[in-house]
Amino acid sequence: MAADKNLIQGQLTMLEAGRDTSVSSFFGELTSQMKKIQEETQKEGAKIDAWLSKIGTPENVVKIEPGYRPIIDKWVKEKQAEFISISEQYEESQDPEDRQKLENIQLEFATLNDQLGRLALDKKAYAKAGGQQMLKLGVLGSEWYVGNYAKDDDSTGDVEGTFSVESSGKIFFGNDSFDSREGKWNVKNVTSTNNIKTRVSNAQKQALNDGRTGDKNFIWDNAYNAYKKDFDLTGAEGIMVLAQTDLVETDNNPMTFADQWNQGGLDESFYTEFPKNGGNDWMQKPENSDKLSAMMAKYLSNAEEDIYNNTWQGSFDKESNISFLDRPNKGLYVGATQSTVPRDQGVYLLESLKEGTGDFVFMGRRVTYDPINDVYTTQYGDEALRTYNGVEEFVSKMGITDPAFKNLVVKGRKKPSNNNDDDGGGGDEKPPKPKGIDRNYFKGPMTPERVLEIEKLYPGLKMTKGKGDNYILTFNGKNPVKIVTNRTDNFTGQRSLKSKNKFDNYINKYIK
């Protein structure tokens, strides 16, 4: 019992002693250590915060679709860890190379932030152009933007190219850098398209005015040079877009130049550089832009000329229903020379034709009239003599369409001449047939032997070769009349007969 009491007392003495020294000192030291660790951690945290504040975060990440952010966050965390590690190393080493590495990372963060901002702006502009129906699809590179800009970016699923961020902070889509694609999506070439519309509109206005006066002021070379200059300035991509745009909306043809070229429907001169059946992929190669530019300039110059001519003719025809006599100070248009003579000269010609004046001058040409045969002749300088059968042929060949000159009745004749046959055929009258000559003489070439044979039959008759298969008949050097030879008869045989009848008329009037 006494031993137990001694044992208990000894244990109590030991416990009392431990409370005073071992336990309290242990927790005291632990608390002190924890305080030091906490202080050091706080200092370390503040230091890290200070380091990271130097590189910041790419604030423009908020402008990008959520689907891209995990890739950006991953890049940021890796770069932050790298920056902290190098900062710790530099704090001890003060090595200039470490400092340069830190500055490079700062630049990479700035680069990514700039790229994100520009990407957001470019995608916004692309979407706006699409909303305004201004995007030009189906041309060089357009599918890249459809794949990378036009998709729903709630996720970063596989597209034409996968979004990524390089170590340098540069953004890539697959193998294509954002820098190489920024702003290069195709829109309708509004500037050049508007220039074309303006040129065509001005050509139409010019044609309307020219048609009223009879003048023609369209110069093809000027149109070509203007188009070529504009296309060269718009660049390779601009001309590719134009080739796949309906540029001439007034021609009721919705096909583009590329469509028409590919179908082989253009003039053969458009296929000298590239084969007709080889497809139009060559148009999408920038190295061919100059050739495409030249073709487009030619194509549009031709189209503009057609529009001008059609508009001019419509205006001219409308104006032709109003005589120059009914318009004060209006001159007479002469189509043969594509010029307008003063009003007084037009009146002089009209009166000379009506009166059957035998000899007068018009536009520097001497005009003579044989009232017996109803034949006009003109001669300009040293040019060959020209003959016209009747007033209608004379007016027609001069290109005069003014209403005042229609159905002219020459003084002394019962009716206007109806002899307006380009091939020189005569009327329906059947004169007596001179001996020895039949219509076969006018079929096939008029040989020298035939000419000699005819001239022997009728002394004083001369047959002089004119233009083409025409011959000029004269008797004793007077009364020239044109007659057509080398006839090819149709199944009725009327062509050679017309020439034969005209020959018979001449013989009966002047020789018999």
Backbone torsions as a table, in degrees:
resi	resn	phi	psi	omega
1	MET	NA	-43.3	178.0
2	ALA	-65.8	-35.1	178.3
3	ALA	-64.9	-40.2	-179.9
4	ASP	-63.7	-39.9	-179.3
5	LYS	-65.9	-40.3	178.2
6	ASN	-63.6	-37.9	179.7
7	LEU	-65.6	-45.3	179.7
8	ILE	-64.1	-41.4	-179.3
9	GLN	-64.4	-38.7	179.3
10	GLY	-64.5	-38.6	180.0
11	GLN	-66.3	-39.1	179.7
12	LEU	-65.7	-38.7	179.3
13	THR	-64.2	-37.9	-179.9
14	MET	-68.6	-41.5	178.9
15	LEU	-63.5	-39.6	-180.0
16	GLU	-64.6	-41.2	-179.9
17	ALA	-66.8	-40.5	-179.2
18	GLY	-64.0	-35.8	-179.7
19	ARG	-65.7	-30.6	-177.0
20	ASP	-78.2	-29.1	-171.9
21	THR	-121.2	-65.8	-166.8
22	SER	-67.1	-46.9	-174.5
23	VAL	-71.4	-50.4	-176.7
24	SER	-65.2	-37.0	-179.5
25	SER	-69.7	-33.5	-179.9
26	PHE	-64.2	-50.9	-178.9
27	PHE	-69.0	-28.3	176.9
28	GLY	-65.6	-44.3	179.6
29	GLU	-66.7	-39.5	-179.6
30	LEU	-62.5	-46.0	179.1
31	THR	-59.5	-42.1	179.9
32	SER	-63.2	-42.4	179.6
33	GLN	-65.0	-41.9	179.9
34	MET	-62.3	-38.8	178.2
35	LYS	-63.3	-41.4	-180.0
36	LYS	-65.2	-42.8	179.3
37	ILE	-61.8	-42.5	-179.2
38	GLN	-64.0	-42.1	179.6
39	GLU	-64.8	-41.6	179.8
40	GLU	-66.8	-39.1	178.4
41	THR	-63.4	-43.2	178.4
42	GLN	-61.9	-41.3	178.2
43	LYS	-64.6	-41.4	-179.9
44	GLU	-65.3	-42.1	178.7
45	GLY	-62.5	-42.4	178.9
46	ALA	-64.6	-37.0	179.5
47	LYS	-65.5	-44.6	179.4
48	ILE	-63.0	-42.5	177.8
49	ASP	-59.0	-39.7	179.9
50	ALA	-66.0	-40.4	179.1
51	TRP	-64.7	-47.4	-177.1
52	LEU	-66.5	-27.1	179.3
53	SER	-64.8	-20.6	179.9
54	LYS	-72.2	-30.5	-179.7
55	ILE	-99.6	-21.9	178.1
56	GLY	63.8	-159.4	176.7
57	THR	-132.3	150.8	178.4
58	PRO	-70.6	94.7	-173.7
59	GLU	-61.6	-27.1	-177.4
60	ASN	-72.5	0.8	178.2
61	VAL	-63.0	-27.5	-179.6
62	VAL	-69.2	-16.6	-179.4
63	LYS	-86.0	-9.1	-175.7
64	ILE	-98.2	148.7	179.9
65	GLU	-56.6	144.6	-177.1
66	PRO	-54.2	-30.5	-177.2
67	GLY	-62.2	-26.4	-179.4
68	TYR	-83.9	-17.6	-167.5
69	ARG	-67.4	-37.6	178.4
70	PRO	-57.8	-38.0	179.0
71	ILE	-67.1	-38.7	179.4
72	ILE	-69.6	-43.0	179.7
73	ASP	-59.8	-42.1	180.0
74	LYS	-61.6	-44.1	179.2
75	TRP	-61.7	-44.4	-178.1
76	VAL	-61.6	-47.2	-178.5
77	LYS	-62.5	-41.4	179.1
78	GLU	-65.0	-40.2	-179.8
79	LYS	-71.1	-34.9	177.1
80	GLN	-64.9	-45.1	178.9
81	ALA	-61.2	-40.3	178.8
82	GLU	-64.9	-39.6	-179.0
83	PHE	-66.5	-41.3	179.4
84	ILE	-64.0	-44.0	-178.5
85	SER	-62.1	-44.5	-179.2
86	ILE	-70.0	-34.5	178.9
87	SER	-63.2	-43.4	177.6
88	GLU	-61.5	-42.2	-179.5
89	GLN	-65.6	-40.7	-178.5
90	TYR	-68.9	-33.4	-179.1
91	GLU	-60.2	-33.7	179.4
92	GLU	-89.0	-39.1	-171.7
93	SER	-91.2	-30.8	-173.2
94	GLN	54.1	30.1	-179.2
95	ASP	-74.2	126.1	179.3
96	PRO	-57.3	-30.8	178.8
97	GLU	-65.6	-37.9	177.1
98	ASP	-65.8	-39.4	178.9
99	ARG	-62.2	-40.8	179.4
100	GLN	-64.2	-38.1	178.0
101	LYS	-62.4	-40.4	178.7
102	LEU	-64.1	-41.7	179.5
103	GLU	-66.6	-34.5	178.7
104	ASN	-65.3	-39.9	179.4
105	ILE	-66.7	-38.9	176.0
106	GLN	-58.3	-41.8	179.8
107	LEU	-66.4	-37.2	-179.8
108	GLU	-64.7	-39.1	176.0
109	PHE	-63.1	-43.2	179.7
110	ALA	-64.4	-38.1	179.0
111	THR	-63.5	-46.7	179.9
112	LEU	-61.8	-42.8	-180.0
113	ASN	-60.3	-42.5	178.4
114	ASP	-64.7	-42.6	-179.6
115	GLN	-63.3	-42.0	179.5
116	LEU	-63.2	-41.5	178.2
117	GLY	-63.1	-44.9	-179.7
118	ARG	-67.5	-38.1	178.4
119	LEU	-62.4	-44.0	179.3
120	ALA	-60.7	-43.0	179.4
121	LEU	-66.4	-40.1	-177.7
122	ASP	-67.9	-41.0	178.8
123	LYS	-67.4	-34.8	178.0
124	LYS	-65.9	-42.5	178.5
125	ALA	-65.8	-38.1	178.4
126	TYR	-63.3	-45.3	180.0
127	ALA	-64.6	-37.8	179.2
128	LYS	-65.5	-43.1	178.1
129	ALA	-62.3	-39.0	177.8
130	GLY	-65.2	-40.5	179.0
131	GLY	-64.7	-29.3	179.2
132	GLN	-92.5	10.6	-179.3
133	GLN	58.4	33.8	-177.6
134	MET	-102.3	-9.9	179.4
135	LEU	-70.1	137.0	175.8
136	LYS	-104.1	105.1	-177.4
137	LEU	-95.6	166.5	177.2
138	GLY	79.0	12.0	178.0
139	VAL	-115.5	-179.4	-173.7
140	LEU	-50.6	120.5	173.5
141	GLY	80.7	-4.8	-174.2
142	SER	-65.8	-30.8	-178.5
143	GLU	-66.4	-26.4	179.2
144	TRP	-62.4	-43.4	-178.2
145	TYR	-74.3	-32.7	174.8
146	VAL	-61.3	-40.4	-179.1
147	GLY	-73.7	-35.4	-171.3
148	ASN	-107.9	-21.2	-178.9
149	TYR	-108.2	-33.6	-170.9
150	ALA	-91.2	-5.3	-178.4
151	LYS	-77.9	163.2	174.3
152	ASP	-78.0	115.3	-172.3
153	ASP	-95.2	31.9	173.4
154	ASP	-69.4	-19.1	175.6
155	SER	-139.7	167.5	179.7
156	THR	-105.5	44.6	178.2
157	GLY	-62.1	168.0	-178.0
158	ASP	-60.0	131.2	176.5
159	VAL	-133.3	-164.7	-179.7
160	GLU	-54.0	-41.3	174.3
161	GLY	-141.6	145.8	-176.2
162	THR	-87.9	133.1	179.9
163	PHE	-67.1	134.9	177.5
164	SER	-155.4	164.0	177.5
165	VAL	-122.6	123.2	178.3
166	GLU	-73.8	165.2	178.4
167	SER	-57.1	-31.8	-178.4
168	SER	-73.9	-9.2	-176.5
169	GLY	95.9	-1.8	179.2
170	LYS	-78.4	140.1	179.0
171	ILE	-90.9	138.8	178.5
172	PHE	-129.2	149.8	167.9
173	PHE	-119.6	102.4	-172.8
174	GLY	64.5	-126.1	178.9
175	ASN	-93.3	1.0	-176.2
176	ASP	-101.6	125.1	176.6
177	SER	-74.6	150.0	175.3
178	PHE	-59.3	-37.4	179.8
179	ASP	-58.2	-36.6	-177.0
180	SER	-77.6	-12.2	-176.6
181	ARG	-116.6	-13.1	-174.7
182	GLU	-57.8	125.7	174.1
183	GLY	70.4	7.1	-176.0
184	LYS	-102.0	13.3	172.8
185	TRP	-71.4	148.3	-173.3
186	ASN	-85.3	133.0	169.0
187	VAL	-119.3	164.8	176.0
188	LYS	-58.6	135.3	-176.7
189	ASN	-75.5	79.9	-171.5
190	VAL	-62.2	-42.6	-177.1
191	THR	-60.8	-52.2	-179.1
192	SER	-67.8	-38.1	178.5
193	THR	-61.8	-42.6	177.6
194	ASN	-66.1	-37.0	176.9
195	ASN	-61.8	-40.6	179.8
196	ILE	-65.3	-45.4	179.0
197	LYS	-59.9	-39.8	179.2
198	THR	-65.1	-42.8	179.6
199	ARG	-63.0	-45.7	-179.1
200	VAL	-63.7	-42.5	178.4
201	SER	-61.8	-43.5	179.2
202	ASN	-65.7	-35.8	178.2
203	ALA	-64.4	-40.0	178.4
204	GLN	-65.1	-43.1	178.5
205	LYS	-62.6	-42.9	178.7
206	GLN	-62.4	-41.5	-179.1
207	ALA	-64.8	-38.0	177.9
208	LEU	-61.8	-44.7	179.2
209	ASN	-68.0	-43.2	-178.9
210	ASP	-66.0	-36.0	179.4
211	GLY	-63.5	-30.4	179.2
212	ARG	-72.3	-32.3	-178.6
213	THR	-96.5	-18.0	-177.4
214	GLY	89.8	-3.8	179.2
215	ASP	-80.5	157.3	175.0
216	LYS	-127.7	121.5	-174.5
217	ASN	-122.1	12.3	178.8
218	PHE	-79.5	128.7	179.0
219	ILE	-120.5	111.0	-174.0
220	TRP	-59.5	-43.5	-177.6
221	ASP	-60.4	-38.0	179.0
222	ASN	-64.1	-40.8	178.5
223	ALA	-64.2	-46.2	-178.6
224	TYR	-60.4	-47.5	-178.0
225	ASN	-62.3	-38.2	179.9
226	ALA	-66.9	-44.6	178.8
227	TYR	-64.1	-46.1	-177.4
228	LYS	-60.6	-42.5	179.6
229	LYS	-62.8	-44.4	-179.7
230	ASP	-64.3	-42.3	-178.3
231	PHE	-68.4	-36.8	177.6
232	ASP	-63.5	-36.4	-179.2
233	LEU	-73.0	-29.8	-176.8
234	THR	-74.8	-17.2	175.3
235	GLY	87.5	172.1	-175.2
236	ALA	-60.2	-46.3	-177.0
237	GLU	-67.5	-37.1	179.6
238	GLY	-63.6	-41.2	-179.0
239	ILE	-71.7	-32.0	175.9
240	MET	-62.7	-41.0	179.2
241	VAL	-64.6	-44.2	-178.7
242	LEU	-62.1	-36.4	-179.1
243	ALA	-62.6	-22.8	-178.6
244	GLN	-112.1	30.1	178.0
245	THR	-125.6	139.1	174.9
246	ASP	-73.6	103.3	-170.8
247	LEU	-90.0	-29.0	-177.0
248	VAL	-111.0	85.1	-174.4
249	GLU	-73.3	-15.1	-177.8
250	THR	-84.6	-5.5	-176.2
251	ASP	-93.8	7.7	178.2
252	ASN	57.5	26.5	178.4
253	ASN	-126.3	106.8	-174.9
254	PRO	-76.6	-3.7	-176.4
255	MET	-73.0	145.2	177.7
256	THR	-85.2	170.9	176.2
257	PHE	-61.3	-41.9	-179.7
258	ALA	-60.8	-40.9	178.9
259	ASP	-63.1	-48.6	-176.8
260	GLN	-66.1	-39.3	178.6
261	TRP	-64.6	-44.5	-176.3
262	ASN	-65.1	-30.4	179.8
263	GLN	-83.2	-3.5	176.7
264	GLY	74.3	20.3	-175.5
265	GLY	-91.0	0.5	-178.8
266	LEU	-90.7	172.3	177.8
267	ASP	-59.4	149.3	-175.9
268	GLU	-58.7	-25.1	-179.1
269	SER	-64.7	-16.6	178.7
270	PHE	-82.0	-4.3	-175.6
271	TYR	-117.9	19.4	179.9
272	THR	-76.8	-29.6	-178.4
273	GLU	-87.3	-38.6	-176.9
274	PHE	-131.8	138.2	-175.6
275	PRO	-63.7	146.4	-175.5
276	LYS	-60.9	-38.5	-174.8
277	ASN	-99.1	16.6	-175.7
278	GLY	-94.0	6.4	-178.4
279	GLY	80.2	166.6	-177.4
280	ASN	-107.7	23.2	177.6
281	ASP	-61.2	-25.4	-179.6
282	TRP	-61.0	-25.5	-178.7
283	MET	-67.1	-21.9	-176.0
284	GLN	-93.1	9.2	178.4
285	LYS	-103.9	119.4	-176.6
286	PRO	-53.8	-30.5	-178.4
287	GLU	-68.4	-13.9	178.4
288	ASN	-100.8	9.0	-173.3
289	SER	-63.0	-35.4	-179.2
290	ASP	-67.1	-40.0	178.1
291	LYS	-67.3	-40.3	177.4
292	LEU	-65.0	-39.9	178.1
293	SER	-60.2	-43.3	179.8
294	ALA	-65.7	-42.1	178.8
295	MET	-63.3	-43.9	-179.1
296	MET	-64.1	-39.5	179.0
297	ALA	-63.8	-41.8	178.0
298	LYS	-65.6	-45.3	-179.4
299	TYR	-58.5	-47.4	-177.4
300	LEU	-73.0	-32.7	176.4
301	SER	-64.6	-40.8	176.7
302	ASN	-63.6	-43.9	-179.9
303	ALA	-64.0	-42.1	179.8
304	GLU	-64.6	-38.6	178.6
305	GLU	-65.0	-41.8	178.1
306	ASP	-61.6	-43.7	179.2
307	ILE	-63.2	-42.8	178.2
308	TYR	-60.2	-49.5	-176.5
309	ASN	-63.6	-42.1	179.6
310	ASN	-65.4	-42.8	178.4
311	THR	-66.1	-42.2	179.2
312	TRP	-59.5	-45.9	-177.7
313	GLN	-63.6	-41.1	177.9
314	GLY	-62.5	-43.1	178.3
315	SER	-66.5	-40.8	-179.4
316	PHE	-65.4	-43.7	179.8
317	ASP	-62.2	-41.2	178.3
318	LYS	-64.1	-41.6	-179.9
319	GLU	-69.7	-28.7	-177.4
320	SER	-67.0	-19.5	177.8
321	ASN	-78.9	-6.0	176.6
322	ILE	-116.1	118.3	-176.2
323	SER	-68.9	150.6	175.8
324	PHE	-62.2	-22.5	179.1
325	LEU	-68.9	-24.3	-177.9
326	ASP	-91.4	0.0	-180.0
327	ARG	-118.5	116.2	179.2
328	PRO	-57.9	134.4	175.8
329	ASN	66.6	10.4	178.9
330	LYS	-86.4	136.8	178.2
331	GLY	-89.2	-178.6	179.9
332	LEU	-103.5	125.6	178.9
333	TYR	-83.6	131.0	178.7
334	VAL	-115.3	105.6	-173.7
335	GLY	-64.8	-30.6	-177.9
336	ALA	-61.7	-30.3	179.6
337	THR	-110.6	0.0	-178.4
338	GLN	49.6	48.4	179.8
339	SER	-145.9	164.6	179.8
340	THR	-114.8	125.0	178.5
341	VAL	-90.7	154.4	178.6
342	PRO	-57.3	156.2	-175.9
343	ARG	-54.8	-44.2	-175.6
344	ASP	-64.5	-33.0	178.0
345	GLN	-71.0	-35.6	176.4
346	GLY	-64.3	-43.3	177.7
347	VAL	-62.9	-41.2	-179.6
348	TYR	-61.6	-44.2	178.3
349	LEU	-63.3	-45.0	-179.0
350	LEU	-59.2	-45.2	-179.4
351	GLU	-68.0	-36.9	179.9
352	SER	-64.7	-39.4	179.1
353	LEU	-70.0	-42.0	179.6
354	LYS	-62.9	-40.6	-177.2
355	GLU	-79.5	-10.0	-177.8
356	GLY	68.2	34.9	-179.0
357	THR	-57.5	131.6	-173.3
358	GLY	-78.0	-24.8	-175.1
359	ASP	-154.0	116.8	178.3
360	PHE	-154.4	169.5	-177.2
361	VAL	-117.1	132.5	177.6
362	PHE	-139.0	125.3	-179.6
363	MET	53.1	39.4	178.0
364	GLY	78.6	2.8	-180.0
365	ARG	-104.6	136.1	174.5
366	ARG	-82.5	126.2	-179.0
367	VAL	-114.9	126.5	175.4
368	THR	-120.4	152.6	-178.2
369	TYR	-133.0	128.3	175.8
370	ASP	-102.4	102.1	-175.6
371	PRO	-69.2	-24.8	-179.0
372	ILE	-67.7	-46.0	-178.4
373	ASN	-98.0	-0.9	-178.6
374	ASP	54.3	51.7	-177.8
375	VAL	-123.5	130.8	174.3
376	TYR	-104.5	146.5	172.7
377	THR	-130.4	146.7	175.8
378	THR	-132.6	149.2	175.6
379	GLN	-146.6	131.1	-179.7
380	TYR	-119.7	110.8	-179.3
381	GLY	60.0	-127.1	-179.0
382	ASP	-94.5	9.2	-179.7
383	GLU	-67.4	160.5	179.1
384	ALA	-67.1	152.2	178.9
385	LEU	-65.8	136.1	176.8
386	ARG	-116.6	139.6	-178.3
387	THR	-118.9	150.3	-179.1
388	TYR	-137.9	130.0	-179.2
389	ASN	-88.9	96.3	178.3
390	GLY	90.8	162.6	-175.6
391	VAL	-68.9	-33.1	-179.1
392	GLU	-65.3	-41.2	178.3
393	GLU	-67.6	-38.5	178.4
394	PHE	-60.4	-49.3	-178.8
395	VAL	-63.9	-41.5	-179.4
396	SER	-64.1	-46.5	-178.8
397	LYS	-66.9	-26.6	176.6
398	MET	-77.4	-10.1	179.2
399	GLY	73.8	31.1	179.8
400	ILE	-97.6	118.7	-178.9
401	THR	-116.0	6.2	-178.5
402	ASP	-59.9	135.9	-177.5
403	PRO	-55.1	-28.2	-178.8
404	ALA	-64.9	-18.8	-177.0
405	PHE	-100.4	5.2	179.2
406	LYS	-85.4	140.9	177.5
407	ASN	54.7	42.1	178.4
408	LEU	-66.2	138.5	173.2
409	VAL	-111.7	114.8	-179.2
410	VAL	-76.9	135.7	-177.6
411	LYS	-55.4	130.1	180.0
412	GLY	96.1	-9.1	178.0
413	ARG	-111.9	146.2	-174.1
414	LYS	-74.6	-32.1	-177.1
415	LYS	-148.0	160.4	177.3
416	PRO	-63.0	150.8	176.3
417	SER	-66.7	131.4	175.6
418	ASN	-98.4	6.3	-175.6
419	ASN	-81.7	80.1	-178.7
420	ASN	-119.5	38.4	-178.2
421	ASP	-89.8	118.1	-177.7
422	ASP	-58.6	-25.6	-175.3
423	ASP	-91.6	8.3	173.2
424	GLY	82.3	15.4	-179.2
425	GLY	-68.5	156.2	-178.5
426	GLY	-95.0	-166.9	-180.0
427	GLY	-82.7	-163.8	-176.3
428	ASP	-92.5	-6.9	-178.5
429	GLU	-63.9	136.4	-179.6
430	LYS	-107.2	97.7	-177.9
431	PRO	-77.0	168.4	174.2
432	PRO	-58.0	144.7	-176.2
433	LYS	-89.1	113.9	176.2
434	PRO	-61.3	143.0	-175.8
435	LYS	-62.6	138.1	170.4
436	GLY	88.7	-9.0	-177.4
437	ILE	-118.8	123.1	172.6
438	ASP	-123.2	178.1	-172.9
439	ARG	-67.7	-16.6	178.5
440	ASN	-64.0	-20.6	177.4
441	TYR	-65.5	-20.8	-175.8
442	PHE	-105.5	5.1	174.0
443	LYS	-96.9	133.7	-177.2
444	GLY	77.4	178.6	-177.2
445	PRO	-61.5	141.5	174.5
446	MET	-83.8	101.3	-174.9
447	THR	-81.5	158.6	176.3
448	PRO	-57.0	-32.6	179.1
449	GLU	-65.0	-41.7	178.2
450	ARG	-64.5	-44.1	179.9
451	VAL	-58.7	-46.0	-179.0
452	LEU	-63.3	-39.5	179.8
453	GLU	-63.8	-43.6	180.0
454	ILE	-66.7	-44.3	-178.2
455	GLU	-64.4	-32.0	177.1
456	LYS	-68.1	-34.2	179.5
457	LEU	-68.3	-29.6	-175.8
458	TYR	-131.0	86.7	179.3
459	PRO	-55.1	135.6	-177.9
460	GLY	96.6	-16.9	178.0
461	LEU	-83.1	133.4	175.8
462	LYS	-126.1	136.1	174.7
463	MET	-114.1	110.6	-176.4
464	THR	-107.8	130.0	-179.2
465	LYS	-63.8	128.0	177.0
466	GLY	-106.6	-146.3	-179.1
467	LYS	-81.5	134.1	178.4
468	GLY	65.6	-127.3	179.2
469	ASP	-98.9	17.1	179.3
470	ASN	-85.9	144.7	172.3
471	TYR	-126.3	145.0	178.6
472	ILE	-102.4	119.5	176.7
473	LEU	-89.7	132.5	171.3
474	THR	-135.3	152.6	176.0
475	PHE	-124.3	116.7	-175.0
476	ASN	55.7	37.0	175.8
477	GLY	77.8	8.8	-177.5
478	LYS	-126.6	175.3	173.7
479	ASN	53.0	61.5	-179.9
480	PRO	-69.9	137.9	176.0
481	VAL	-139.6	137.0	178.5
482	LYS	-87.5	138.1	175.7
483	ILE	-135.9	140.7	-175.9
484	VAL	-95.4	134.9	176.9
485	THR	-118.1	-169.7	179.9
486	ASN	54.0	45.5	-179.1
487	ARG	-73.2	145.6	170.6
488	THR	-117.2	105.8	-173.8
489	ASP	-70.4	145.2	166.1
490	ASN	-85.0	-169.9	-172.9
491	PHE	-67.1	-16.5	179.3
492	THR	-89.0	-16.5	-179.8
493	GLY	73.4	17.9	-173.4
494	GLN	-76.5	-24.1	-174.2
495	ARG	-68.2	-50.8	179.3
496	SER	-67.1	-30.7	179.7
497	LEU	-66.8	-36.4	177.5
498	LYS	-60.9	-45.5	178.4
499	SER	-63.6	-40.9	179.2
500	LYS	-62.9	-44.2	179.1
501	ASN	-62.7	-39.5	179.3
502	LYS	-65.7	-41.3	176.1
503	PHE	-60.3	-44.6	179.9
504	ASP	-61.5	-41.5	178.1
505	ASN	-58.6	-44.5	-178.7
506	TYR	-62.6	-45.7	-178.5
507	ILE	-61.8	-43.6	-177.7
508	ASN	-66.8	-32.4	-177.8
509	LYS	-80.2	-36.7	-170.3
510	TYR	-109.9	-23.6	-172.1
511	ILE	-111.4	-42.5	-177.5
512	LYS	-84.8	NA	NA
